[in-house]
Amino acid sequence: MSPVGTGALALDSSDWVEAEPGTSQTPMCFFSAGMLADFLGRLSDEPVSVMEVECRSRGDARCRFLSATPEVLQRVYEGMTAGQTYEDVLSGAPR
């Protein structure tokens, strides 16, 4: 686990069990993302969202889950949809 930019926490794994390397074009660890959101939300007693931004299923070296408030991850999603990296969005880099 490590902080990423402003307001997000990353959980990384090079051998996440839900991933099936090379089988998809998009991150595929949906069950894990949901379980992590529930677990971290219960720990913090606040709404927490989790989004997988790197996945071994699409050929990435690791699975990386970002955890943040729903507003922050909405911003990350919109930035990535517009072509930015999640690192740039979280660092406040211009579009």
N, CA, C and O atoms as a printed pandas DataFrame, in Angstrom:
     atom_number atom_name residue_name chain_id  residue_number  x_coord  y_coord  z_coord
0              1         N          MET        A               1    0.846   -1.174    0.000
1              2        CA          MET        A               1    0.000    0.000    0.000
2              3         C          MET        A               1    0.891    1.236    0.000
3              4         O          MET        A               1    1.930    1.276    0.658
4              5         N          SER        A               2    0.451    2.254   -0.764
5              6        CA          SER        A               2    1.213    3.499   -0.824
6              7         C          SER        A               2    0.295    4.630   -1.283
7              8         O          SER        A               2   -0.675    4.400   -2.006
8              9         N          PRO        A               3    0.612    5.859   -0.855
9             10        CA          PRO        A               3   -0.181    6.993   -1.334
10            11         C          PRO        A               3    0.138    7.280   -2.803
11            12         O          PRO        A               3    1.259    7.060   -3.261
12            13         N          VAL        A               4   -0.864    7.774   -3.531
13            14        CA          VAL        A               4   -0.681    8.166   -4.926
14            15         C          VAL        A               4   -1.240    9.567   -5.082
15            16         O          VAL        A               4   -2.433    9.790   -4.876
16            17         N          GLY        A               5   -0.384   10.512   -5.446
17            18        CA          GLY        A               5   -0.841   11.884   -5.627
18            19         C          GLY        A               5   -1.523   12.412   -4.386
19            20         O          GLY        A               5   -1.126   12.120   -3.258
20            21         N          THR        A               6   -2.555   13.192   -4.622
21            22        CA          THR        A               6   -3.299   13.800   -3.532
22            23         C          THR        A               6   -4.625   13.078   -3.344
23            24         O          THR        A               6   -5.471   13.082   -4.238
24            25         N          GLY        A               7   -4.805   12.464   -2.192
25            26        CA          GLY        A               7   -6.106   11.915   -1.845
26            27         C          GLY        A               7   -6.404   10.496   -2.250
27            28         O          GLY        A               7   -7.567   10.094   -2.214
28            29         N          ALA        A               8   -5.404    9.705   -2.638
29            30        CA          ALA        A               8   -5.676    8.311   -3.010
30            31         C          ALA        A               8   -4.629    7.389   -2.401
31            32         O          ALA        A               8   -3.492    7.784   -2.144
32            33         N          LEU        A               9   -5.046    6.166   -2.182
33            34        CA          LEU        A               9   -4.174    5.124   -1.666
34            35         C          LEU        A               9   -4.173    3.991   -2.681
35            36         O          LEU        A               9   -5.227    3.611   -3.191
36            37         N          ALA        A              10   -2.991    3.450   -2.975
37            38        CA          ALA        A              10   -2.883    2.343   -3.928
38            39         C          ALA        A              10   -2.564    1.051   -3.204
39            40         O          ALA        A              10   -1.762    1.025   -2.271
40            41         N          LEU        A              11   -3.200   -0.016   -3.646
41            42        CA          LEU        A              11   -2.890   -1.365   -3.194
42            43         C          LEU        A              11   -2.407   -2.118   -4.430
43            44         O          LEU        A              11   -3.139   -2.239   -5.413
44            45         N          ASP        A              12   -1.177   -2.625   -4.381
45            46        CA          ASP        A              12   -0.563   -3.295   -5.528
46            47         C          ASP        A              12   -0.312   -4.767   -5.246
47            48         O          ASP        A              12   -0.011   -5.154   -4.117
48            49         N          SER        A              13   -0.442   -5.587   -6.294
49            50        CA          SER        A              13   -0.106   -7.000   -6.182
50            51         C          SER        A              13    0.378   -7.511   -7.536
51            52         O          SER        A              13   -0.251   -7.272   -8.567
52            53         N          SER        A              14    1.499   -8.214   -7.516
53            54        CA          SER        A              14    2.016   -8.799   -8.754
54            55         C          SER        A              14    1.456  -10.196   -9.008
55            56         O          SER        A              14    1.748  -10.806  -10.036
56            57         N          ASP        A              15    0.647  -10.704   -8.066
57            58        CA          ASP        A              15    0.061  -12.035   -8.265
58            59         C          ASP        A              15   -1.364  -12.117   -7.713
59            60         O          ASP        A              15   -1.726  -13.088   -7.050
60            61         N          TRP        A              16   -2.159  -11.094   -7.991
61            62        CA          TRP        A              16   -3.540  -11.049   -7.487
62            63         C          TRP        A              16   -4.312  -12.239   -8.034
63            64         O          TRP        A              16   -4.291  -12.498   -9.237
64            65         N          VAL        A              17   -4.990  -12.960   -7.153
65            66        CA          VAL        A              17   -5.608  -14.233   -7.501
66            67         C          VAL        A              17   -6.747  -14.102   -8.526
67            68         O          VAL        A              17   -6.966  -15.026   -9.310
68            69         N          GLU        A              18   -7.463  -12.995   -8.537
69            70        CA          GLU        A              18   -8.607  -12.851   -9.450
70            71         C          GLU        A              18   -8.177  -12.615  -10.900
71            72         O          GLU        A              18   -8.944  -12.881  -11.825
72            73         N          ALA        A              19   -6.963  -12.122  -11.098
73            74        CA          ALA        A              19   -6.489  -11.803  -12.451
74            75         C          ALA        A              19   -6.134  -13.072  -13.228
75            76         O          ALA        A              19   -5.589  -14.028  -12.675
76            77         N          GLU        A              20   -6.453  -13.056  -14.509
77            78        CA          GLU        A              20   -6.066  -14.122  -15.422
78            79         C          GLU        A              20   -5.223  -13.476  -16.520
79            80         O          GLU        A              20   -5.769  -12.954  -17.492
80            81         N          PRO        A              21   -3.892  -13.507  -16.372
81            82        CA          PRO        A              21   -3.007  -12.757  -17.257
82            83         C          PRO        A              21   -3.305  -12.911  -18.746
83            84         O          PRO        A              21   -3.492  -14.012  -19.264
84            85         N          GLY        A              22   -3.341  -11.746  -19.413
85            86        CA          GLY        A              22   -3.488  -11.715  -20.854
86            87         C          GLY        A              22   -4.844  -12.068  -21.411
87            88         O          GLY        A              22   -4.934  -12.435  -22.583
88            89         N          THR        A              23   -5.919  -11.975  -20.619
89            90        CA          THR        A              23   -7.230  -12.408  -21.096
90            91         C          THR        A              23   -8.198  -11.272  -21.400
91            92         O          THR        A              23   -9.330  -11.527  -21.812
92            93         N          SER        A              24   -7.772  -10.007  -21.203
93            94        CA          SER        A              24   -8.727   -8.910  -21.347
94            95         C          SER        A              24   -8.036   -7.636  -21.825
95            96         O          SER        A              24   -6.813   -7.511  -21.764
96            97         N          GLN        A              25   -8.838   -6.709  -22.296
97            98        CA          GLN        A              25   -8.335   -5.391  -22.694
98            99         C          GLN        A              25   -8.533   -4.361  -21.581
99           100         O          GLN        A              25   -7.985   -3.260  -21.643
100          101         N          THR        A              26   -9.314   -4.722  -20.569
101          102        CA          THR        A              26   -9.622   -3.812  -19.466
102          103         C          THR        A              26   -9.380   -4.506  -18.127
103          104         O          THR        A              26   -9.341   -5.735  -18.070
104          105         N          PRO        A              27   -9.217   -3.734  -17.047
105          106        CA          PRO        A              27   -9.100   -4.357  -15.720
106          107         C          PRO        A              27  -10.310   -5.238  -15.434
107          108         O          PRO        A              27  -11.437   -4.887  -15.783
108          109         N          MET        A              28  -10.075   -6.379  -14.800
109          110        CA          MET        A              28  -11.143   -7.369  -14.631
110          111         C          MET        A              28  -11.402   -7.821  -13.194
111          112         O          MET        A              28  -12.229   -8.709  -12.984
112          113         N          CYS        A              29  -10.735   -7.251  -12.212
113          114        CA          CYS        A              29  -10.881   -7.721  -10.831
114          115         C          CYS        A              29  -12.023   -6.989  -10.124
115          116         O          CYS        A              29  -11.820   -6.323   -9.109
116          117         N          PHE        A              30  -13.224   -7.127  -10.682
117          118        CA          PHE        A              30  -14.401   -6.402  -10.173
118          119         C          PHE        A              30  -14.786   -6.830   -8.766
119          120         O          PHE        A              30  -15.093   -5.986   -7.925
120          121         N          PHE        A              31  -14.772   -8.129   -8.500
121          122        CA          PHE        A              31  -15.140   -8.630   -7.182
122          123         C          PHE        A              31  -14.197   -8.061   -6.123
123          124         O          PHE        A              31  -14.635   -7.608   -5.065
124          125         N          SER        A              32  -12.903   -8.090   -6.420
125          126        CA          SER        A              32  -11.913   -7.567   -5.479
126          127         C          SER        A              32  -12.104   -6.083   -5.229
127          128         O          SER        A              32  -12.014   -5.634   -4.086
128          129         N          ALA        A              33  -12.362   -5.320   -6.265
129          130        CA          ALA        A              33  -12.574   -3.877   -6.100
130          131         C          ALA        A              33  -13.770   -3.614   -5.183
131          132         O          ALA        A              33  -13.707   -2.749   -4.309
132          133         N          GLY        A              34  -14.837   -4.346   -5.378
133          134        CA          GLY        A              34  -16.020   -4.177   -4.532
134          135         C          GLY        A              34  -15.770   -4.574   -3.095
135          136         O          GLY        A              34  -16.197   -3.879   -2.173
136          137         N          MET        A              35  -15.083   -5.681   -2.895
137          138        CA          MET        A              35  -14.781   -6.131   -1.532
138          139         C          MET        A              35  -13.839   -5.160   -0.827
139          140         O          MET        A              35  -14.016   -4.876    0.357
140          141         N          LEU        A              36  -12.845   -4.652   -1.541
141          142        CA          LEU        A              36  -11.933   -3.676   -0.939
142          143         C          LEU        A              36  -12.672   -2.395   -0.564
143          144         O          LEU        A              36  -12.421   -1.827    0.499
144          145         N          ALA        A              37  -13.573   -1.937   -1.418
145          146        CA          ALA        A              37  -14.349   -0.727   -1.114
146          147         C          ALA        A              37  -15.175   -0.929    0.146
147          148         O          ALA        A              37  -15.228   -0.048    1.004
148          149         N          ASP        A              38  -15.814   -2.073    0.261
149          150        CA          ASP        A              38  -16.614   -2.348    1.450
150          151         C          ASP        A              38  -15.733   -2.428    2.696
151          152         O          ASP        A              38  -16.050   -1.824    3.720
152          153         N          PHE        A              39  -14.649   -3.158    2.612
153          154        CA          PHE        A              39  -13.751   -3.332    3.750
154          155         C          PHE        A              39  -13.164   -1.994    4.206
155          156         O          PHE        A              39  -13.209   -1.666    5.392
156          157         N          LEU        A              40  -12.615   -1.227    3.267
157          158        CA          LEU        A              40  -12.001    0.056    3.632
158          159         C          LEU        A              40  -13.037    1.065    4.111
159          160         O          LEU        A              40  -12.749    1.882    4.985
160          161         N          GLY        A              41  -14.231    1.014    3.548
161          162        CA          GLY        A              41  -15.301    1.888    4.012
162          163         C          GLY        A              41  -15.716    1.568    5.436
163          164         O          GLY        A              41  -15.980    2.474    6.227
164          165         N          ARG        A              42  -15.775    0.292    5.764
165          166        CA          ARG        A              42  -16.114   -0.103    7.140
166          167         C          ARG        A              42  -15.015    0.314    8.113
167          168         O          ARG        A              42  -15.303    0.747    9.228
168          169         N          LEU        A              43  -13.747    0.184    7.690
169          170        CA          LEU        A              43  -12.641    0.592    8.557
170          171         C          LEU        A              43  -12.652    2.089    8.833
171          172         O          LEU        A              43  -12.414    2.524    9.960
172          173         N          SER        A              44  -12.929    2.866    7.803
173          174        CA          SER        A              44  -12.861    4.323    7.942
174          175         C          SER        A              44  -14.183    4.942    8.386
175          176         O          SER        A              44  -14.224    6.103    8.794
176          177         N          ASP        A              45  -15.253    4.170    8.307
177          178        CA          ASP        A              45  -16.593    4.676    8.629
178          179         C          ASP        A              45  -16.960    5.880    7.755
179          180         O          ASP        A              45  -17.665    6.793    8.187
180          181         N          GLU        A              46  -16.463    5.855    6.523
181          182        CA          GLU        A              46  -16.718    6.885    5.508
182          183         C          GLU        A              46  -16.947    6.196    4.172
183          184         O          GLU        A              46  -16.509    5.061    3.982
184          185         N          PRO        A              47  -17.632    6.867    3.236
185          186        CA          PRO        A              47  -17.763    6.285    1.893
186          187         C          PRO        A              47  -16.396    6.185    1.212
187          188         O          PRO        A              47  -15.659    7.168    1.139
188          189         N          VAL        A              48  -16.070    5.008    0.724
189          190        CA          VAL        A              48  -14.805    4.763    0.038
190          191         C          VAL        A              48  -15.118    4.065   -1.276
191          192         O          VAL        A              48  -15.932    3.143   -1.329
192          193         N          SER        A              49  -14.465    4.517   -2.326
193          194        CA          SER        A              49  -14.575    3.857   -3.625
194          195         C          SER        A              49  -13.234    3.233   -3.970
195          196         O          SER        A              49  -12.186    3.704   -3.526
196          197         N          VAL        A              50  -13.273    2.174   -4.761
197          198        CA          VAL        A              50  -12.053    1.512   -5.213
198          199         C          VAL        A              50  -12.186    1.273   -6.714
199          200         O          VAL        A              50  -13.226    0.825   -7.196
200          201         N          MET        A              51  -11.116    1.579   -7.441
201          202        CA          MET        A              51  -11.098    1.369   -8.886
202          203         C          MET        A              51   -9.770    0.713   -9.255
203          204         O          MET        A              51   -8.706    1.156   -8.824
204          205         N          GLU        A              52   -9.848   -0.338  -10.050
205          206        CA          GLU        A              52   -8.624   -0.975  -10.529
206          207         C          GLU        A              52   -8.142   -0.219  -11.762
207          208         O          GLU        A              52   -8.886   -0.056  -12.729
208          209         N          VAL        A              53   -6.886    0.243  -11.722
209          210        CA          VAL        A              53   -6.350    1.038  -12.830
210          211         C          VAL        A              53   -5.251    0.315  -13.601
211          212         O          VAL        A              53   -4.897    0.726  -14.707
212          213         N          GLU        A              54   -4.714   -0.746  -13.032
213          214        CA          GLU        A              54   -3.779   -1.625  -13.729
214          215         C          GLU        A              54   -4.216   -3.046  -13.401
215          216         O          GLU        A              54   -4.684   -3.320  -12.296
216          217         N          CYS        A              55   -4.058   -3.963  -14.381
217          218        CA          CYS        A              55   -4.530   -5.332  -14.139
218          219         C          CYS        A              55   -3.692   -6.331  -14.920
219          220         O          CYS        A              55   -3.408   -6.134  -16.101
220          221         N          ARG        A              56   -3.309   -7.384  -14.257
221          222        CA          ARG        A              56   -2.577   -8.458  -14.918
222          223         C          ARG        A              56   -3.414   -9.112  -16.013
223          224         O          ARG        A              56   -2.858   -9.676  -16.956
224          225         N          SER        A              57   -4.740   -9.044  -15.905
225          226        CA          SER        A              57   -5.598   -9.636  -16.932
226          227         C          SER        A              57   -5.425   -8.959  -18.291
227          228         O          SER        A              57   -5.663   -9.581  -19.326
228          229         N          ARG        A              58   -5.018   -7.706  -18.296
229          230        CA          ARG        A              58   -4.794   -7.031  -19.578
230          231         C          ARG        A              58   -3.312   -6.914  -19.919
231          232         O          ARG        A              58   -2.933   -6.194  -20.843
232          233         N          GLY        A              59   -2.475   -7.633  -19.160
233          234        CA          GLY        A              59   -1.051   -7.690  -19.474
234          235         C          GLY        A              59   -0.176   -6.767  -18.653
235          236         O          GLY        A              59    1.034   -6.721  -18.873
236          237         N          ASP        A              60   -0.750   -6.025  -17.710
237          238        CA          ASP        A              60    0.065   -5.177  -16.837
238          239         C          ASP        A              60    0.882   -6.059  -15.899
239          240         O          ASP        A              60    0.517   -7.208  -15.652
240          241         N          ALA        A              61    1.980   -5.529  -15.378
241          242        CA          ALA        A              61    2.849   -6.286  -14.485
242          243         C          ALA        A              61    2.217   -6.526  -13.116
243          244         O          ALA        A              61    2.615   -7.437  -12.391
244          245         N          ARG        A              62    1.233   -5.702  -12.771
245          246        CA          ARG        A              62    0.603   -5.819  -11.452
246          247         C          ARG        A              62   -0.866   -5.445  -11.555
247          248         O          ARG        A              62   -1.315   -4.857  -12.538
248          249         N          CYS        A              63   -1.593   -5.803  -10.517
249          250        CA          CYS        A              63   -2.932   -5.258  -10.324
250          251         C          CYS        A              63   -2.772   -4.095   -9.357
251          252         O          CYS        A              63   -2.133   -4.238   -8.314
252          253         N          ARG        A              64   -3.344   -2.950   -9.692
253          254        CA          ARG        A              64   -3.278   -1.778   -8.821
254          255         C          ARG        A              64   -4.687   -1.260   -8.622
255          256         O          ARG        A              64   -5.395   -0.923   -9.572
256          257         N          PHE        A              65   -5.070   -1.206   -7.357
257          258        CA          PHE        A              65   -6.370   -0.692   -6.960
258          259         C          PHE        A              65   -6.172    0.655   -6.298
259          260         O          PHE        A              65   -5.359    0.784   -5.382
260          261         N          LEU        A              66   -6.911    1.666   -6.752
261          262        CA          LEU        A              66   -6.896    2.972   -6.103
262          263         C          LEU        A              66   -8.090    3.065   -5.174
263          264         O          LEU        A              66   -9.204    2.690   -5.541
264          265         N          SER        A              67   -7.859    3.560   -3.985
265          266        CA          SER        A              67   -8.909    3.782   -3.004
266          267         C          SER        A              67   -8.945    5.267   -2.675
267          268         O          SER        A              67   -7.914    5.879   -2.398
268          269         N          ALA        A              68  -10.154    5.841   -2.709
269          270        CA          ALA        A              68  -10.310    7.270   -2.429
270          271         C          ALA        A              68  -11.788    7.561   -2.206
271          272         O          ALA        A              68  -12.623    6.658   -2.241
272          273         N          THR        A              69  -12.095    8.822   -1.980
273          274        CA          THR        A              69  -13.499    9.199   -1.885
274          275         C          THR        A              69  -14.147    9.024   -3.258
275          276         O          THR        A              69  -13.454    9.053   -4.275
276          277         N          PRO        A              70  -15.454    8.846   -3.297
277          278        CA          PRO        A              70  -16.122    8.717   -4.595
278          279         C          PRO        A              70  -15.847    9.907   -5.519
279          280         O          PRO        A              70  -15.720    9.728   -6.730
280          281         N          GLU        A              71  -15.757   11.101   -4.969
281          282        CA          GLU        A              71  -15.510   12.294   -5.794
282          283         C          GLU        A              71  -14.134   12.250   -6.447
283          284         O          GLU        A              71  -13.992   12.587   -7.623
284          285         N          VAL        A              72  -13.127   11.840   -5.696
285          286        CA          VAL        A              72  -11.769   11.764   -6.244
286          287         C          VAL        A              72  -11.710   10.712   -7.349
287          288         O          VAL        A              72  -11.136   10.963   -8.409
288          289         N          LEU        A              73  -12.292    9.544   -7.115
289          290        CA          LEU        A              73  -12.234    8.514   -8.157
290          291         C          LEU        A              73  -13.092    8.860   -9.365
291          292         O          LEU        A              73  -12.799    8.407  -10.471
292          293         N          GLN        A              74  -14.131    9.642   -9.184
293          294        CA          GLN        A              74  -14.896   10.120  -10.342
294          295         C          GLN        A              74  -14.018   11.016  -11.207
295          296         O          GLN        A              74  -14.044   10.936  -12.435
296          297         N          ARG        A              75  -13.240   11.870  -10.547
297          298        CA          ARG        A              75  -12.301   12.740  -11.267
298          299         C          ARG        A              75  -11.246   11.908  -11.999
299          300         O          ARG        A              75  -10.897   12.213  -13.140
300          301         N          VAL        A              76  -10.742   10.866  -11.349
301          302        CA          VAL        A              76   -9.756    9.974  -11.981
302          303         C          VAL        A              76  -10.373    9.298  -13.203
303          304         O          VAL        A              76   -9.758    9.257  -14.269
304          305         N          TYR        A              77  -11.575    8.775  -13.051
305          306        CA          TYR        A              77  -12.255    8.105  -14.162
306          307         C          TYR        A              77  -12.442    9.062  -15.346
307          308         O          TYR        A              77  -12.147    8.711  -16.489
308          309         N          GLU        A              78  -12.929   10.258  -15.066
309          310        CA          GLU        A              78  -13.145   11.235  -16.140
310          311         C          GLU        A              78  -11.833   11.622  -16.808
311          312         O          GLU        A              78  -11.779   11.765  -18.029
312          313         N          GLY        A              79  -10.776   11.792  -16.019
313          314        CA          GLY        A              79   -9.468   12.125  -16.590
314          315         C          GLY        A              79   -8.922   11.009  -17.460
315          316         O          GLY        A              79   -8.393   11.258  -18.543
316          317         N          MET        A              80   -9.052    9.771  -16.983
317          318        CA          MET        A              80   -8.559    8.637  -17.774
318          319         C          MET        A              80   -9.370    8.473  -19.056
319          320         O          MET        A              80   -8.818    8.126  -20.100
320          321         N          THR        A              81  -10.667    8.720  -18.983
321          322        CA          THR        A              81  -11.519    8.654  -20.174
322          323         C          THR        A              81  -11.091    9.697  -21.201
323          324         O          THR        A              81  -11.219    9.489  -22.408
324          325         N          ALA        A              82  -10.578   10.832  -20.698
325          326        CA          ALA        A              82  -10.126   11.917  -21.578
326          327         C          ALA        A              82   -8.675   11.746  -22.030
327          328         O          ALA        A              82   -8.143   12.596  -22.744
328          329         N          GLY        A              83   -8.027   10.639  -21.611
329          330        CA          GLY        A              83   -6.679   10.367  -22.086
330          331         C          GLY        A              83   -5.559   10.647  -21.102
331          332         O          GLY        A              83   -4.392   10.442  -21.435
332          333         N          GLN        A              84   -5.873   11.106  -19.910
333          334        CA          GLN        A              84   -4.841   11.336  -18.902
334          335         C          GLN        A              84   -4.507   10.038  -18.183
335          336         O          GLN        A              84   -5.283    9.083  -18.220
336          337         N          THR        A              85   -3.351   10.005  -17.530
337          338        CA          THR        A              85   -3.038    8.890  -16.652
338          339         C          THR        A              85   -3.621    9.182  -15.273
339          340         O          THR        A              85   -3.867   10.337  -14.924
340          341         N          TYR        A              86   -3.837    8.135  -14.499
341          342        CA          TYR        A              86   -4.362    8.371  -13.153
342          343         C          TYR        A              86   -3.348    9.142  -12.305
343          344         O          TYR        A              86   -3.734    9.918  -11.431
344          345         N          GLU        A              87   -2.043    8.929  -12.561
345          346        CA          GLU        A              87   -1.033    9.673  -11.828
346          347         C          GLU        A              87   -1.144   11.178  -12.094
347          348         O          GLU        A              87   -1.051   11.987  -11.171
348          349         N          ASP        A              88   -1.343   11.542  -13.365
349          350        CA          ASP        A              88   -1.488   12.957  -13.711
350          351         C          ASP        A              88   -2.720   13.563  -13.069
351          352         O          ASP        A              88   -2.661   14.676  -12.548
352          353         N          VAL        A              89   -3.836   12.848  -13.100
353          354        CA          VAL        A              89   -5.065   13.365  -12.502
354          355         C          VAL        A              89   -4.859   13.603  -11.003
355          356         O          VAL        A              89   -5.254   14.645  -10.479
356          357         N          LEU        A              90   -4.247   12.646  -10.322
357          358        CA          LEU        A              90   -4.076   12.750   -8.877
358          359         C          LEU        A              90   -3.002   13.763   -8.472
359          360         O          LEU        A              90   -3.001   14.249   -7.341
360          361         N          SER        A              91   -2.091   14.079   -9.392
361          362        CA          SER        A              91   -1.061   15.075   -9.085
362          363         C          SER        A              91   -1.527   16.494   -9.444
363          364         O          SER        A              91   -0.853   17.477   -9.135
364          365         N          GLY        A              92   -2.688   16.580  -10.100
365          366        CA          GLY        A              92   -3.202   17.887  -10.496
366          367         C          GLY        A              92   -2.584   18.422  -11.772
367          368         O          GLY        A              92   -2.695   19.615  -12.053
368          369         N          ALA        A              93   -1.926   17.554  -12.563
369          370        CA          ALA        A              93   -1.319   17.983  -13.820
370          371         C          ALA        A              93   -2.407   18.486  -14.779
371          372         O          ALA        A              93   -3.519   17.957  -14.789
372          373         N          PRO        A              94   -2.086   19.512  -15.586
373          374        CA          PRO        A              94   -3.078   20.033  -16.540
374          375         C          PRO        A              94   -3.442   19.003  -17.599
375          376         O          PRO        A              94   -2.650   18.117  -17.919
376          377         N          ARG        A              95   -4.649   19.129  -18.136
377          378        CA          ARG        A              95   -5.136   18.203  -19.162
378          379         C          ARG        A              95   -4.515   18.440  -20.488
379          380         O          ARG        A              95   -4.826   17.738  -21.450
